[in-house]
């Protein structure tokens, strides 16, 4: 198991966002704005689903990596730190998934 984490990737995204769009895909996404980054995130989500349905483990791994990367780009553009998302996940795991989902139905 590697020592690489989503926090590491978040830091890399933040650093690469400062580069020239001519030199960095991340910077290019930032320059294009949230709509472009979110569209790319959606494309990666669809590709991940297709790989999962096809039971293509190798491609699912590749697409899941793309999905996580593009999610972190979208979060960074929105100025939402990964820690905030993790805190929300922690809050949700304090109860069963069914109870948590039901609590959102009334919201």
C-alpha positions as CSV (number, residue, x, y, z in Angstrom):
1,X,0.0,0.0,0.0
2,X,1.4,3.4,-1.0
3,X,1.7,6.3,1.4
4,X,-0.1,8.5,-1.2
5,X,-3.3,10.1,0.1
6,X,-6.1,12.2,-1.1
7,X,-4.6,15.0,1.0
8,X,-1.4,14.6,-1.0
9,X,-3.4,14.9,-4.2
10,X,-5.3,17.9,-2.9
11,X,-1.9,19.7,-2.3
12,X,-0.7,18.8,-5.8
13,X,-3.9,20.2,-7.3
14,X,-3.5,23.4,-5.3
15,X,0.1,23.8,-6.5
16,X,-0.5,23.0,-10.1
17,X,-3.5,25.4,-10.2
18,X,-0.9,28.2,-9.9
19,X,0.9,27.1,-13.1
20,X,0.4,28.4,-16.6
21,X,-2.5,26.9,-18.4
22,X,-0.1,26.1,-21.2
23,X,1.9,23.9,-18.8
24,X,-0.7,22.2,-16.6
25,X,-4.0,20.5,-17.2
26,X,-5.0,21.5,-13.7
27,X,-4.3,25.1,-14.4
28,X,-6.2,24.8,-17.7
29,X,-9.2,23.5,-15.8
30,X,-9.0,26.4,-13.3
31,X,-8.7,28.9,-16.1
32,X,-11.7,27.5,-17.8
33,X,-13.8,27.8,-14.7
34,X,-16.1,25.7,-12.6
35,X,-18.6,24.8,-15.4
36,X,-15.8,23.2,-17.5
37,X,-14.3,21.4,-14.5
38,X,-17.7,20.1,-13.4
39,X,-18.5,18.9,-16.9
40,X,-15.2,17.0,-16.9
41,X,-16.0,15.5,-13.5
42,X,-19.3,14.3,-14.9
43,X,-17.6,12.7,-17.9
44,X,-15.2,10.9,-15.6
45,X,-18.1,9.7,-13.4
46,X,-19.8,8.2,-16.4
47,X,-16.6,6.5,-17.6
48,X,-16.2,5.1,-14.1
49,X,-19.7,3.7,-14.1
50,X,-19.2,2.2,-17.5
51,X,-16.0,0.5,-16.3
52,X,-17.8,-0.8,-13.2
53,X,-20.7,-2.2,-15.2
54,X,-18.3,-3.9,-17.6
55,X,-16.5,-5.4,-14.7
56,X,-13.3,-4.0,-16.1
57,X,-11.1,-3.8,-13.0
58,X,-8.1,-2.2,-14.7
59,X,-10.1,0.5,-16.4
60,X,-12.2,1.0,-13.3
61,X,-9.0,1.7,-11.4
62,X,-7.9,4.2,-14.0
63,X,-11.2,5.9,-14.3
64,X,-11.6,6.1,-10.5
65,X,-8.3,7.9,-10.3
66,X,-9.5,10.4,-12.9
67,X,-12.8,10.8,-11.0
68,X,-11.0,11.5,-7.7
69,X,-8.6,14.0,-9.3
70,X,-11.4,15.9,-11.1
71,X,-13.5,15.9,-7.9
72,X,-10.6,17.6,-6.1
73,X,-10.2,20.1,-8.8
74,X,-13.9,21.0,-8.6
75,X,-13.7,21.2,-4.8
76,X,-10.6,23.5,-5.0
77,X,-12.3,25.8,-7.5
78,X,-15.3,26.0,-5.1
79,X,-12.9,26.7,-2.2
80,X,-14.1,23.6,-0.3
81,X,-11.3,21.8,1.4
82,X,-11.2,18.0,1.4
83,X,-11.2,18.2,5.2
84,X,-14.7,19.6,5.0
85,X,-15.9,16.8,2.9
86,X,-14.3,14.2,5.2
87,X,-15.9,15.9,8.2
88,X,-19.3,15.5,6.5
89,X,-18.6,11.8,5.8
90,X,-17.6,11.4,9.4
91,X,-20.8,13.0,10.5
92,X,-22.8,10.7,8.3
93,X,-21.1,7.5,9.5
94,X,-22.2,8.3,13.1
95,X,-25.5,6.7,12.2
96,X,-26.7,4.0,9.8
97,X,-26.8,4.9,6.1
98,X,-30.5,4.3,6.0
99,X,-31.2,6.6,9.0
100,X,-28.9,9.3,7.5
101,X,-30.6,9.1,4.1
102,X,-34.0,9.3,5.8
103,X,-32.9,12.4,7.7
104,X,-32.2,14.2,4.4
105,X,-35.6,13.3,2.9
106,X,-37.2,16.0,5.1
107,X,-34.6,18.6,4.3
